[in-house]
Amino acid sequence: MSKKIIKVVLKENIQKLGKNNDLVKVSAGYARNFLIPNKMAIIATHSILKQQKFYAAIKEEKLKVAKEDAKKIQKLLEEIQKFSITKKTGDGQNIFGSVTEKEIAQIIKDATNIDIEKQNIFLPEIKTVGIYNIEIKLFNQVSANIQLKVLPESN
């Protein structure tokens, strides 16, 4: 007796099987006894597959628009290129504390009115006055490099 294989569309991420909205082949028993009753998948009918393609096209368009927006932001940030921040300094060139991703995000927002999430900002440890290169990830494979000038605060 051979196993009957059917196609199902996953409704959630399932480890070792696939991600949400993936079309996968599974045994009929697994689909009928586990996936479908637990609302983890639905049988892939012609209309479901058509709907799948429609949603994939919408998702692709959204990704394309998001990438174009990221490239515009990248161009804007690289045109400006240099941002500066003033920090309190102690003896010599050392600053009190360090410069954080949150501060960088706020500087960029003040200068360009663009919100950048702090987890997308990659900066070296900044403990002294000087110029630092900072990478900002805007989208998958789209990043901008800016320079941050840390200046001593004048009393």
Summary of the structure (lengths in Angstrom):
residues: 155
radius of gyration: 24.9
end to end distance: 86.0
largest distance: 86.0
contacts: 406
relative contact order: 0.14
helix: 37%
strand: 32%
